[in-house]
Every structure is written in C-alpha cells, then in structure tokens.
C-alpha cells in the first residue's frame, strides 16, 4: 500500500509539473508575440510621428505653399472663419467657437 501511494504521488507530481510547464510555455509564447507586436507598432508610430512633424512644420508648409500653390493661398484671420450649415432651403452661418470660449 505504501509503494502504491509513493508511486501515485510521483506520477501526480510528474503530471502536475508537465501541466505547469506547458501552461508556462504557452504564456511565454503569448508574451513574446505581444512584445513583437508592440515593437512593430512602435516602429510604425515613430514613422508616422516623424512624417507628421516633418510635413506639419511651418517651414515645410511654406515651402509646399510656394512649390504647389504659388500665390493661390492667402492668409486669413482665424476670427473670420464661419461655419455654414445648409438644410434644404435654409442656410445658417455661425461663428467658429474655440475650446476656451463659451457658447
């Protein structure tokens, strides 16, 4: 009876260890995939950030204006910008509100 108990305990421990090892391996694989996805997303983010900063800099915008639009673009005061709403026969013109202004 003692031998049976010791053998069954050893088999249980071996099975339990194999189960723990397999679940740990699966978790490690998932962690690896997530880290790889994060690396890819970071690379994409850096590319998009660089492109945005490059294209939206004041110097580049002025260069693009001169290159593509020549004298077609004119500077406007931001207070002159209005919002036009068109509904069937009605046309409503409202002021452009900024985040720090109350309605």
N, C-alpha and C positions, 0 to 999 in steps of 0.2 A: 504494500500500500504506500509505503514511504517512497519507493522508487517511482511509482506512477505519479505521485504528487510532484516530485522533483522534475521528472521528465516533462510533465504537462506545464509546469511553471517555466521551464526553459523554453519550450515551444511557444508558450504565450509571450514570453519576453522577446523571442526572435520575431514573431509575427508583429508584435507591437512596435518593435524597432523598425522593421521594414515599412510598416504603415507610416510611422513618423518620418522616416527618411524619404518616402515617396511624396508625402504632402509637403515637406520642406523643399524638395527639388522642384515641385510644381510652383510653389510660391516664389522660389528663386528665379524660375523662368519668367514668371509674370512680372517680377520686379525688373528683370533685365529688359523685357520688352517695353515696359513703361519708361525706363531710363532712355532707351534708344529713341522712343517716340518724342520724349522731351528734348533730346539733343537735336533731332530733326526740326522740331518746332522752334527751338532757339535759333537755329541757323536761318530758318525762314523769317523769323521775327527780325533778326539783325539785318537781313537783306531788305526787308520792307521798310524798316526804320531808316536805314541808310538812303534808300531810294526816296522816301518821304522828305527827309532832311535835305537831301541834295536838290530835289525838284521844288521844294517849297521855300528855299532860301530867297531872300529879297533880290540878291544879285542874279540868281538864276531866273527868277520871274521877269526881271527887267531885261535880261538877255533874251529870253524867249519872246517877250513882247517886241523887242527890236528886230529879232530874227524872223518871226512869223507874222506879226500884225502891223509892223511899222507904225503908222500914225492912226490906225483904226481905233485904238483904245485910248480913252481919256479918263482922267482922274475925277472921281465924284466924291462929294462929302457923304459920309455914311448916314447923316440925318436926312438926306434927300431920298433915300431908298424907301419905297412904299410897297405894300402888299396888295395885289389885285385879286379879288375873288369874283368869279363870273358864275352866275346861276341863271340859266335860261335867258331871261330878258334883263336881269339885274346885274349891275357891275358895282361892287363895293371896293373902295380904296381905303386901306387902313395904314396907320403908321407902323413901322417896324419897331418892335419892342425888344430891348436887350434884357439879359438876365437880371441886372441890378435895378431895372425900372419896374415900378408898379403899374398895373393896368388901370 
